[in-house]
Amino acid sequence: MHPHLWYPYTQAKTAPSPLKVKSAQGIWLELEDGRRVMDCISSWWVNLHGHAHPQIAAAIYQQAKTLEQVIFAGLTHDPAEQLAEQLLQYLPSGLNRVFYSDNGSTAVEVALKMAYQYWVNKGVNLGVNPGANLGANLAEQRGTFIAFAGAYHGDTFGTMAVGARSLFSQVFSDLLFQVECVPFPATYLGDPAVQSQEDAVLELLETKLEQMPYAGILIEPLVQGAGGMRMCRPEFLQRLRQIANQFNTLLIFDEVMTGFGRTGDWFACVKANVQPDIICLSKGITGGFLPLAVTICTETIYQAFYSDDPLKTLYHGHSYTANPLGCAAGLASLKLMQENESRFKGMETKHWQHLAALATHPKLENLRVTGTIAAMDIVTDAETSYLNPVGPQLRQQALDRGVLLRPLGNVLYLMPPYCITDDELTQVYETIAAILKTL
Ligand SMILES: *Cc1c(COP(=O)(O)O)cnc(C)c1O
């Protein structure tokens, strides 16, 4: 460990020393000690086209020579305008206003503020604390969000509050605002109970929505990421949309991880054919080069902020909002996605072909694939959790074989960049098979 660095998500006392990376090309990381390691987790799910892609590097270089950064209030620039316009072309047509920020947590944080203030601006009484809203009709209050068990939406206080109360947020739990939580109907290959589970969740939701109005429903569509690569069916999201309409509440998609091809289509909302009222995007937005995020909403929401009344303004922004370098990288990355569409659209079939050989493996259960993401649970004596000791063991075993994995406890998953070749994917699955023999 470096004597002056504090690494994220790392207990320095017990973690192995971090590996020093000298450079990276495509899917390969070049380590200082001369080893090459295949990045099968896209460097925490951000990298789309491989490392150091020359087209994105060139776009950033060109932009840096022209306009590297400028305040985005009172001033604007082409990269921000062009990226917004292009993003909207790939999203459902009702999503129409793009708000920039700089990471996934802030994208969700902005969505929460937008949704909450939307109801305030529309004159709906608010407040989770009725005392603060003297005379407010309790039934009219929309101060609470509905979120899903197992959700992860980021590490700021707002996003921790709407995330699952987990190991990550436990120490802060007293400081987190209240959220109504419903189960996530996670499913897998051969799941006999998927329909009844979805029915039960939706019934519970209806009961809650009948009792009082909510500010919105927040979900990671199709795949819950950090919660363990838990996957749900598109049908569930379609019914969720219907219920949100029926009870006049907002549907918010956190596509920070699922966006930009991850689910096998451009966005999970496109794949599921569901239009959310607000969508949050980050991770893959620059192809994995620079931090950038957007929160995109419908014109209806935007119009509730459009006013002569200064109080109706969305008072939110960050120093690096709409950084031109990030936007230039985003534009270059979208172009590469367009040129290589078949790569992310075709990966689901390839995952399933490889998984077929592992389907009856006694050490594996709950096999699942959505687009470029494949996941499975390792059967151990301990329960499925982030702290399951098999995680670090698998990670080390994979590393010894030249593959970078980062299991979430006993959940083993692959989320490679789209440039992975058929041979490389075969190599990864052979590595997994070899590791399973050692368990
Ligand atoms: C990673 C992630 C976030 C948080 O993004 P950061 O850039 O790490 O702040 C939020 N939501 C989802 C679904 C994520 O996967």
Ligand as a Chemical Component Dictionary entry (heavy atoms), coordinates in Angstrom:
data_LIG
# 
_chem_comp.id                   LIG 
_chem_comp.type                 NON-POLYMER 
_chem_comp.pdbx_formal_charge   0 
_chem_comp.three_letter_code    LIG 
# 
loop_
_chem_comp_atom.comp_id 
_chem_comp_atom.atom_id 
_chem_comp_atom.alt_atom_id 
_chem_comp_atom.type_symbol 
_chem_comp_atom.charge 
_chem_comp_atom.model_Cartn_x 
_chem_comp_atom.model_Cartn_y 
_chem_comp_atom.model_Cartn_z 
_chem_comp_atom.pdbx_ordinal 
LIG C1 C1 C 0 -21.998 2.931 -9.910  1  
LIG C2 C2 C 0 -23.432 3.260 -9.760  2  
LIG C3 C3 C 0 -23.852 4.471 -9.202  3  
LIG C4 C4 C 0 -22.881 5.469 -8.645  4  
LIG O1 O1 O 0 -22.022 5.957 -9.605  5  
LIG P1 P1 P 0 -20.628 6.651 -9.177  6  
LIG O2 O2 O 0 -20.099 7.196 -10.447 7  
LIG O3 O3 O 0 -19.798 5.540 -8.623  8  
LIG O4 O4 O 0 -20.953 7.685 -8.169  9  
LIG C5 C5 C 0 -25.195 4.732 -9.148  10 
LIG N1 N1 N 0 -26.102 3.860 -9.615  11 
LIG C6 C6 C 0 -25.743 2.681 -10.162 12 
LIG C7 C7 C 0 -26.786 1.760 -10.682 13 
LIG C8 C8 C 0 -24.397 2.335 -10.241 14 
LIG O5 O5 O 0 -24.045 1.147 -10.755 15 
# 
loop_
_chem_comp_bond.comp_id 
_chem_comp_bond.atom_id_1 
_chem_comp_bond.atom_id_2 
_chem_comp_bond.value_order 
_chem_comp_bond.pdbx_ordinal 
LIG C1 C2 SING 1  
LIG C2 C3 SING 2  
LIG C2 C8 DOUB 3  
LIG C3 C4 SING 4  
LIG C3 C5 DOUB 5  
LIG C4 O1 SING 6  
LIG O1 P1 SING 7  
LIG P1 O2 DOUB 8  
LIG P1 O3 SING 9  
LIG P1 O4 SING 10 
LIG C5 N1 SING 11 
LIG N1 C6 DOUB 12 
LIG C6 C7 SING 13 
LIG C6 C8 SING 14 
LIG C8 O5 SING 15 
# 
